[in-house]
Amino acid sequence: MLSTACFSQSLSDTIKIKEVTITEKYAPDNIGIKVTEIDSSIIQNYNSTSLAKILETGSPAFIKSYGPGRIATSSFRGAGSSHTQVLWNGININSTMLGQADLNALPVFLFDNISLYQGGGALSNNSGAFGGSIHIINKPDWNRKYSINFTQTGGSFDSYGSYFSAGIGNGSIQSNTRFFFNYSANNYPYKLYEGSNDLQNINSSFSNVGLMQELYVKLNKNQTASFALWGQKNNCSLPGSNGNETQNTEFLKSSSDWSFVHEKLSISTRFAFLWNSLNYENKTASIFSDNKENTFNLHTEGKYKFSKKITVLSSLDATHSNVNTNNYIDLKTRNSLAIMAGVKTVLLKEKLTILSLLKQEITDMKYFPFVPSLGIEYLLQEKYDIKIKGNFCRNFKIPGMNDLYWNPGGNTELKPESGYFSEAGAESGIKFNSNNQNLKVQLAVFYSEIKDNIVWIPQENSSYWTAKNLKDVTTKGIEMSFKYSGEIQKLKWTV
């Protein structure tokens, strides 16, 4: 694939201003767990690809993909795709029906930061993330007056894409607009077996078009507000159907939030609305599946720093979802409320950090057991930033709407999946003086036990499958990763 890009930027004369420290609002509590940050150079180089592709390239996640334009899901530490939570600026964007997100439908071009939290220990808003969670973040650049970015790509099999972004701001208000469109006929040749005649993949085209608008406002030195709107449409034809099988998806995601940051106290409140539509049609089999989801979410969190050693944190998360589909008997709704409280303690001359959390969730007036979490980090050696860490928690996941209500096959008697998760590890970050070289090494040993794992199995003497709490799963393993990067004048490199 070939691509070309054009950039424009204007900066005013340098003005010295008072230093301001900005804390990432939607970074979940990660004490004691393994975190993988996708390097900014990888994001820039792969900005015309999907989230699935960049995770294959820059992370240890296993990606199961059915090819360009088809569904792609992730697996962390042997867990299923529904055990990975995908969050956009702190908002869970997994499908209410499927309990998972299509990573091929999420273009890297729309995001500024991507990070992976591995294991079930980050409880801030990740109940059900038995394997881990993927966090995609948008953020403003307050120092940029205006910018324009245009990228054009082209490749074989009649594939092309256009990506445009524009930003404008004055230090108090920042607006970012991003638009993209890509298309592929996807008509590649193939052989059924060695020596056979060439065949061509037909009726396999796909297209994606999307728009994201962001607006950030500094209300005063302590308060900020933001608004984001993301709309997208994905169309694809499924091969082997002579054009009679198609799947079209549309979604609209919006959020507005307000935050207050003071020396000791920080508070943030966010309201989000998500709308998803998926239409599947198979004319040959006379199947038409029409599915629509609406989700309203209110999230409030606060932190208060009593002293240098003790910080208290809490959050409240309320969600209402409804699903209207011809695959259920009638309209289905879900209401959930999650309350979390915790204490972060720093001891031994700021070398030891302990984070303890307790979370209570209520779904459709059913109370689930308290979910505890304990994370520990100890700075063993300051020069090379050597840390040892550990985390232990309980977690659970309620069944997806399809698991409960799909007709036929849904099972309203399903129990939530639950498990215990633990890990221990170490990490080190070494900075070399020459050419800004950095080496980061991470090691993690993990163990988990999951009960009542939900599995779809075929029914005896029946043509359909059904969902059941069938398995107890034990997962254990070792992860190790390293990242080596540096600069030579204007050349940046990463291994």
C-alpha positions as CSV (number, residue, x, y, z in Angstrom):
1,M,0.0,0.0,0.0
2,L,1.2,3.5,-0.8
3,S,0.3,6.7,1.0
4,T,1.1,10.3,1.0
5,A,0.4,12.9,3.7
6,C,0.3,16.7,3.9
7,F,0.6,18.7,7.1
8,S,0.2,22.4,8.0
9,Q,0.8,24.1,11.3
10,S,1.2,27.6,12.6
11,L,2.7,28.6,16.0
12,S,3.0,32.1,17.5
13,D,6.1,33.6,19.0
14,T,7.2,31.8,22.2
15,I,5.6,33.1,25.3
16,K,6.7,32.0,28.8
17,I,3.7,30.9,30.8
18,K,3.3,29.3,34.2
19,E,3.8,25.5,34.2
20,V,0.6,23.5,34.4
21,T,0.5,19.8,35.3
22,I,-2.3,17.9,33.6
23,T,-3.4,14.5,34.9
24,E,-5.0,12.0,32.5
25,K,-8.7,11.9,33.5
26,Y,-9.6,8.5,32.2
27,A,-6.5,6.5,33.2
28,P,-7.8,3.6,35.4
29,D,-6.0,2.6,38.6
30,N,-3.2,0.4,37.5
31,I,-1.3,-0.3,40.7
32,G,0.1,-3.8,40.5
33,I,-1.0,-4.7,37.0
34,K,0.8,-4.9,33.7
35,V,0.2,-2.0,31.3
36,T,1.3,-1.8,27.7
37,E,1.3,1.6,26.0
38,I,1.3,1.6,22.2
39,D,4.2,3.8,21.1
40,S,3.2,7.1,19.5
41,S,5.5,6.3,16.5
42,I,3.5,3.1,15.8
43,I,0.2,5.0,16.0
44,Q,1.5,7.5,13.5
45,N,2.8,4.9,11.1
46,Y,-0.4,2.8,11.3
47,N,-2.9,5.6,11.4
48,S,-4.6,4.4,8.2
49,T,-5.3,0.9,9.6
50,S,-7.7,-0.5,12.2
51,L,-7.2,-1.0,15.9
52,A,-6.9,-4.7,15.3
53,K,-3.9,-4.2,13.0
54,I,-2.0,-1.9,15.4
55,L,-2.6,-4.3,18.4
56,E,-1.1,-7.2,16.3
57,T,1.9,-5.0,15.6
58,G,2.5,-3.2,18.9
59,S,1.1,-5.4,21.7
60,P,1.1,-9.0,23.1
61,A,-2.6,-9.3,22.5
62,F,-3.9,-12.2,20.3
63,I,-6.1,-10.9,17.6
64,K,-8.5,-13.2,15.8
65,S,-9.5,-11.6,12.5
66,Y,-11.6,-12.8,9.6
67,G,-9.8,-10.4,7.2
68,P,-10.1,-6.8,6.1
69,G,-13.7,-5.5,6.5
70,R,-14.7,-8.5,8.7
71,I,-14.9,-8.8,12.4
72,A,-11.8,-8.9,14.6
73,T,-11.7,-9.6,18.3
74,S,-8.9,-9.8,20.9
75,S,-7.9,-12.3,23.6
76,F,-5.7,-11.6,26.6
77,R,-4.2,-14.3,28.7
78,G,-6.4,-17.1,27.2
79,A,-9.7,-15.3,28.0
80,G,-12.5,-15.0,25.5
81,S,-13.3,-12.0,23.3
82,S,-16.2,-11.0,25.5
83,H,-13.8,-10.8,28.4
84,T,-12.0,-7.8,26.8
85,Q,-13.5,-4.4,27.5
86,V,-12.9,-1.6,25.0
87,L,-13.2,1.9,26.4
88,W,-13.3,5.2,24.5
89,N,-12.3,8.1,26.8
90,G,-13.5,5.9,29.7
91,I,-16.8,4.9,28.0
92,N,-17.4,1.1,27.5
93,I,-18.2,0.7,23.8
94,N,-18.7,-3.1,23.8
95,S,-22.0,-4.2,22.2
96,T,-24.7,-4.7,24.8
97,M,-26.0,-7.6,22.7
98,L,-22.7,-9.4,21.9
99,G,-20.6,-8.2,24.8
100,Q,-17.7,-7.5,22.6
101,A,-16.4,-4.9,20.1
102,D,-15.3,-5.3,16.5
103,L,-11.7,-4.0,16.4
104,N,-11.6,-3.8,12.6
105,A,-14.4,-1.2,12.8
106,L,-12.3,1.2,14.9
107,P,-9.8,3.2,12.8
108,V,-6.5,4.3,14.5
109,F,-6.7,7.6,12.8
110,L,-9.4,8.8,15.2
111,F,-7.3,8.2,18.4
112,D,-4.4,9.9,20.1
113,N,-3.4,7.3,22.7
114,I,-3.9,3.5,22.9
115,S,-3.1,1.4,26.0
116,L,-3.7,-2.1,27.2
117,Y,-4.5,-3.1,30.8
118,Q,-3.8,-6.8,31.1
119,G,-5.6,-9.1,33.6
120,G,-8.8,-8.6,35.6
121,G,-7.3,-6.2,38.2
122,A,-8.3,-2.7,36.9
123,L,-11.7,-2.3,38.5
124,S,-12.4,1.4,38.0
125,N,-14.9,0.7,35.2
126,N,-13.9,-2.7,33.9
127,S,-16.1,-5.3,35.5
128,G,-16.0,-8.4,33.3
129,A,-12.6,-7.6,31.8
130,F,-11.2,-11.0,32.8
131,G,-8.5,-10.9,30.2
132,G,-7.9,-7.2,30.0
133,S,-9.1,-3.9,28.6
134,I,-8.2,-1.6,25.7
135,H,-8.3,2.1,26.3
136,I,-8.5,4.5,23.3
137,I,-8.1,8.1,24.2
138,N,-8.6,11.5,22.6
139,K,-7.0,14.6,24.1
140,P,-6.4,18.3,23.2
141,D,-3.1,19.9,22.3
142,W,-3.5,23.3,24.0
143,N,-0.3,24.7,22.5
144,R,-1.5,24.2,18.9
145,K,-3.2,27.2,17.2
146,Y,-4.2,25.4,14.1
147,S,-3.3,22.2,12.1
148,I,-4.3,20.4,9.0
149,N,-3.5,16.8,8.2
150,F,-4.4,14.9,5.0
151,T,-3.4,11.3,4.2
152,Q,-4.3,9.4,1.0
153,T,-3.6,5.7,0.7
154,G,-3.9,3.3,-2.2
155,G,-3.3,-0.4,-2.7
156,S,-4.0,-3.5,-4.7
157,F,-7.4,-5.0,-5.2
158,D,-8.9,-1.6,-5.8
159,S,-8.3,-0.4,-2.3
160,Y,-8.0,3.3,-1.2
161,G,-8.5,5.5,1.7
162,S,-8.7,9.2,2.5
163,Y,-8.1,10.7,6.0
164,F,-8.5,14.4,6.9
165,S,-8.2,16.2,10.2
166,A,-8.2,19.9,11.2
167,G,-7.7,21.6,14.5
168,I,-8.0,25.1,15.8
169,G,-7.6,26.7,19.2
170,N,-6.4,29.7,21.2
171,G,-5.2,28.1,24.5
172,S,-8.7,28.3,26.1
173,I,-10.8,26.6,23.4
174,Q,-9.7,23.7,21.2
175,S,-11.7,22.1,18.4
176,N,-10.6,19.0,16.5
177,T,-12.4,17.5,13.5
178,R,-11.5,14.2,11.9
179,F,-13.0,12.5,8.8
180,F,-12.1,9.3,7.0
181,F,-13.3,7.1,4.2
182,N,-11.9,3.8,2.9
183,Y,-13.0,1.3,0.4
184,S,-11.7,-2.1,-1.0
185,A,-13.1,-4.3,-3.7
186,N,-11.1,-7.1,-1.9
187,N,-11.2,-9.1,-5.1
188,Y,-7.9,-11.0,-4.7
189,P,-7.1,-14.2,-6.6
190,Y,-6.7,-17.6,-4.9
191,K,-6.3,-21.4,-5.5
192,L,-8.4,-24.1,-4.0
193,Y,-5.3,-26.4,-4.0
194,E,-1.9,-26.6,-5.5
195,G,-2.1,-26.7,-9.3
196,S,-5.7,-25.7,-9.6
197,N,-6.9,-22.9,-11.7
198,D,-6.9,-19.3,-10.3
199,L,-10.2,-18.2,-8.8
200,Q,-11.1,-14.7,-7.7
201,N,-12.7,-13.6,-4.5
202,I,-15.9,-11.8,-5.5
203,N,-18.7,-10.1,-3.6
204,S,-16.4,-9.3,-0.8
205,S,-16.1,-5.5,-1.0
206,F,-16.3,-3.3,2.1
207,S,-16.4,0.5,2.9
208,N,-16.1,2.6,6.1
209,V,-16.9,6.2,6.5
210,G,-16.7,8.2,9.8
211,L,-16.6,11.6,11.4
212,M,-15.4,12.7,14.9
213,Q,-15.8,16.2,16.4
214,E,-14.2,17.2,19.6
215,L,-14.5,20.4,21.6
216,Y,-12.5,21.3,24.7
217,V,-12.9,24.4,26.9
218,K,-11.0,25.7,29.8
219,L,-13.6,27.3,32.0
220,N,-11.0,28.6,34.4
221,K,-7.7,27.5,35.9
222,N,-9.4,24.6,37.8
223,Q,-12.3,23.6,35.5
224,T,-12.5,22.1,32.0
225,A,-15.3,20.9,29.9
226,S,-15.4,18.8,26.7
227,F,-17.8,17.4,24.1
228,A,-17.2,14.6,21.6
229,L,-19.4,13.2,18.8
230,W,-18.4,10.1,16.8
231,G,-20.5,8.8,13.9
232,Q,-19.6,5.9,11.6
233,K,-21.0,3.6,8.9
234,N,-19.6,0.3,7.8
235,N,-20.9,-1.7,4.9
236,C,-19.6,-5.1,3.6
237,S,-20.6,-7.9,1.3
238,L,-19.9,-11.4,2.4
239,P,-18.1,-13.7,0.0
240,G,-19.6,-16.9,-1.6
241,S,-23.1,-15.5,-1.7
242,N,-23.3,-14.0,-5.2
243,G,-24.0,-10.6,-3.6
244,N,-27.0,-11.9,-1.6
245,E,-25.4,-11.6,1.8
246,T,-24.5,-8.3,3.3
247,Q,-23.9,-6.7,6.7
248,N,-24.3,-3.0,7.4
249,T,-23.5,-1.3,10.7
250,E,-24.0,2.3,11.9
251,F,-23.2,3.9,15.2
252,L,-23.3,7.2,17.0
253,K,-21.3,7.8,20.2
254,S,-21.4,11.1,22.1
255,S,-20.1,12.3,25.4
256,S,-19.9,15.5,27.4
257,D,-18.0,15.9,30.6
258,W,-16.9,18.4,33.2
259,S,-13.9,18.2,35.5
260,F,-12.5,20.1,38.5
261,V,-8.9,19.8,39.6
262,H,-7.5,21.4,42.7
263,E,-4.4,20.8,44.8
264,K,-6.2,18.2,47.0
265,L,-9.5,17.5,45.3
266,S,-10.4,16.4,41.8
267,I,-14.0,15.7,40.5
268,S,-15.2,14.7,37.1
269,T,-18.7,13.9,35.7
270,R,-19.5,12.5,32.3
271,F,-22.7,11.8,30.4
272,A,-22.6,9.5,27.4
273,F,-25.1,8.3,24.8
274,L,-24.4,5.4,22.5
275,W,-26.5,4.2,19.5
276,N,-25.7,1.1,17.5
277,S,-27.5,-0.4,14.5
278,L,-26.6,-3.7,12.8
279,N,-28.5,-5.1,9.8
280,Y,-27.7,-8.5,8.4
281,E,-29.4,-9.8,5.2
282,N,-29.1,-13.1,3.5
283,K,-31.6,-13.1,0.5
284,T,-30.8,-16.7,-0.4
285,A,-31.8,-18.0,3.1
286,S,-34.6,-15.3,3.5
287,I,-32.9,-14.0,6.6
288,F,-33.1,-10.3,7.7
289,S,-31.8,-9.4,11.1
290,D,-32.4,-5.9,12.3
291,N,-30.7,-4.9,15.6
292,K,-30.7,-1.6,17.4
293,E,-29.1,-0.7,20.8
294,N,-29.3,2.5,22.9
295,T,-27.2,3.1,26.0
296,F,-27.2,6.0,28.4
297,N,-24.3,6.3,30.9
298,L,-23.6,8.7,33.8
299,H,-20.2,8.5,35.5
300,T,-19.0,10.5,38.4
301,E,-15.7,10.1,40.2
302,G,-13.7,12.0,42.8
303,K,-10.3,11.9,44.6
304,Y,-9.3,13.7,47.7
305,K,-5.7,13.8,48.9
306,F,-5.7,13.9,52.7
307,S,-1.9,14.0,52.8
308,K,1.2,13.0,50.8
309,K,0.5,9.5,52.0
310,I,-3.2,8.9,51.8
311,T,-5.7,9.6,48.9
312,V,-9.3,8.5,49.0
313,L,-11.2,7.8,45.7
314,S,-14.7,6.9,44.8
315,S,-17.0,6.7,41.8
316,L,-20.6,6.1,40.8
317,D,-21.6,4.6,37.4
318,A,-25.2,4.4,36.2
319,T,-26.2,2.8,32.9
320,H,-29.5,2.2,31.1
321,S,-29.5,0.1,27.9
322,N,-32.3,-1.1,25.7
323,V,-32.2,-3.5,22.7
324,N,-34.8,-3.7,19.9
325,T,-34.3,-6.6,17.6
326,N,-36.4,-9.1,15.6
327,N,-34.2,-11.8,17.2
328,Y,-35.8,-11.3,20.7
329,I,-39.4,-11.9,21.6
330,D,-39.8,-8.3,22.7
331,L,-37.9,-5.1,23.7
332,K,-35.3,-5.8,26.4
333,T,-33.8,-3.3,28.9
334,R,-31.0,-3.4,31.4
335,N,-30.3,-1.0,34.3
336,S,-27.1,-1.2,36.3
337,L,-25.5,0.8,39.1
338,A,-21.9,0.5,40.3
339,I,-20.4,2.2,43.4
340,M,-16.7,2.0,44.1
341,A,-14.6,3.3,47.0
342,G,-10.9,2.9,47.6
343,V,-7.8,4.2,49.4
344,K,-4.3,4.8,47.9
345,T,-1.5,4.8,50.4
346,V,2.1,5.8,49.8
347,L,4.7,4.6,52.4
348,L,8.4,4.1,53.0
349,K,9.6,7.5,51.6
350,E,7.2,7.1,48.6
351,K,8.7,3.8,47.5
352,L,5.7,1.6,48.5
353,T,2.3,2.2,47.0
354,I,-0.8,0.3,48.0
355,L,-4.2,0.6,46.4
356,S,-7.3,-1.1,47.9
357,L,-10.7,-1.0,46.2
358,L,-14.1,-2.3,46.9
359,K,-16.9,-2.3,44.3
360,Q,-20.6,-3.1,44.5
361,E,-22.8,-3.6,41.4
362,I,-26.6,-3.8,41.1
363,T,-28.1,-4.9,37.8
364,D,-31.9,-5.0,37.3
365,M,-32.3,-4.8,41.1
366,K,-30.1,-7.9,41.6
367,Y,-27.2,-7.3,44.0
368,F,-23.9,-9.0,43.1
369,P,-21.2,-9.8,45.6
370,F,-18.7,-7.2,46.7
371,V,-15.7,-7.0,44.4
372,P,-12.4,-6.4,46.2
373,S,-9.0,-5.5,44.7
374,L,-5.6,-5.1,46.2
375,G,-2.6,-3.7,44.2
376,I,1.0,-3.2,45.5
377,E,4.0,-1.6,43.9
378,Y,7.5,-1.2,45.4
379,L,10.3,0.9,43.9
380,L,13.3,-1.4,44.4
381,Q,15.9,0.7,42.6
382,E,15.4,4.3,41.7
383,K,18.2,4.8,39.1
384,Y,16.9,2.1,36.8
385,D,13.3,2.5,37.9
386,I,13.1,-1.1,39.0
387,K,9.7,-1.9,40.5
388,I,8.2,-5.1,41.8
389,K,4.4,-5.3,41.8
390,G,1.4,-7.6,42.5
391,N,-2.3,-7.5,42.3
392,F,-5.2,-9.7,43.6
393,C,-8.9,-9.2,42.9
394,R,-12.2,-10.7,42.4
395,N,-14.2,-9.9,39.3
396,F,-17.5,-11.0,37.6
397,K,-19.3,-10.6,34.3
398,I,-23.0,-10.6,33.7
399,P,-24.3,-12.5,30.6
400,G,-24.7,-10.6,27.4
401,M,-28.2,-9.8,26.1
402,N,-27.9,-12.3,23.4
403,D,-26.9,-15.0,25.9
404,L,-30.1,-14.3,27.8
405,Y,-32.7,-13.4,25.2
406,W,-31.7,-14.7,21.7
407,N,-34.6,-16.6,20.1
408,P,-34.1,-19.5,19.9
409,G,-31.1,-20.4,22.2
410,G,-31.0,-17.7,24.8
411,N,-31.1,-18.8,28.4
412,T,-32.6,-16.5,31.1
413,E,-31.4,-18.8,33.8
414,L,-27.7,-18.1,33.2
415,K,-25.6,-17.1,36.2
416,P,-22.9,-14.4,36.0
417,E,-19.4,-15.6,35.3
418,S,-17.1,-15.0,38.3
419,G,-13.4,-15.4,39.1
420,Y,-10.3,-14.7,41.2
421,F,-7.3,-13.1,39.5
422,S,-3.8,-12.7,40.7
423,E,-0.5,-11.6,39.2
424,A,3.0,-10.7,40.3
425,G,5.8,-9.1,38.3
426,A,8.5,-6.6,37.8
427,E,9.4,-3.8,35.4
428,S,12.4,-1.5,34.7
429,G,12.9,1.6,32.7
430,I,16.5,2.6,31.9
431,K,17.4,5.9,30.2
432,F,20.7,6.2,28.4
433,N,22.3,9.6,27.9
434,S,23.3,9.0,24.3
435,N,20.7,9.6,21.6
436,N,17.8,9.7,24.1
437,Q,17.8,5.9,24.3
438,N,15.3,4.1,26.6
439,L,14.9,0.5,27.5
440,K,11.7,-0.8,29.2
441,V,11.4,-4.4,30.3
442,Q,8.2,-5.9,31.9
443,L,7.7,-9.4,33.4
444,A,4.4,-10.8,34.8
445,V,3.3,-14.1,36.2
446,F,-0.5,-14.6,36.4
447,Y,-3.0,-17.1,37.7
448,S,-6.8,-17.0,37.6
449,E,-9.8,-19.2,38.2
450,I,-13.1,-18.6,36.5
451,K,-16.4,-20.3,37.4
452,D,-19.6,-20.7,35.4
453,N,-18.0,-19.8,32.1
454,I,-20.8,-19.2,29.5
455,V,-20.5,-21.4,26.4
456,W,-22.9,-21.9,23.4
457,I,-23.4,-25.6,22.7
458,P,-25.6,-27.6,20.3
459,Q,-28.8,-29.0,21.6
460,E,-29.6,-32.7,21.2
461,N,-32.2,-33.4,18.6
462,S,-32.4,-29.7,17.7
463,S,-31.0,-27.5,14.9
464,Y,-30.0,-24.6,17.2
465,W,-27.4,-24.0,19.9
466,T,-28.0,-22.6,23.4
467,A,-26.0,-20.8,26.1
468,K,-25.1,-22.6,29.3
469,N,-22.8,-22.1,32.3
470,L,-20.7,-25.1,31.3
471,K,-17.1,-24.7,32.3
472,D,-14.7,-23.8,35.1
473,V,-11.5,-22.4,33.7
474,T,-8.0,-22.1,35.1
475,T,-5.5,-19.8,33.4
476,K,-1.8,-19.4,34.3
477,G,1.2,-18.2,32.4
478,I,4.1,-15.8,32.1
479,E,4.4,-12.7,30.0
480,M,7.6,-10.8,29.2
481,S,8.1,-7.8,26.9
482,F,10.7,-5.2,26.1
483,K,10.8,-1.9,24.3
484,Y,14.0,-0.2,23.1
485,S,13.8,3.2,21.5
486,G,16.0,6.2,20.7
487,E,16.7,9.2,18.5
488,I,19.4,10.1,16.0
489,Q,18.9,13.8,15.1
490,K,15.4,13.8,13.6
491,L,15.2,10.0,13.2
492,K,13.2,8.2,15.8
493,W,13.4,4.4,16.1
494,T,11.7,1.7,18.2
495,V,12.2,-2.0,18.7
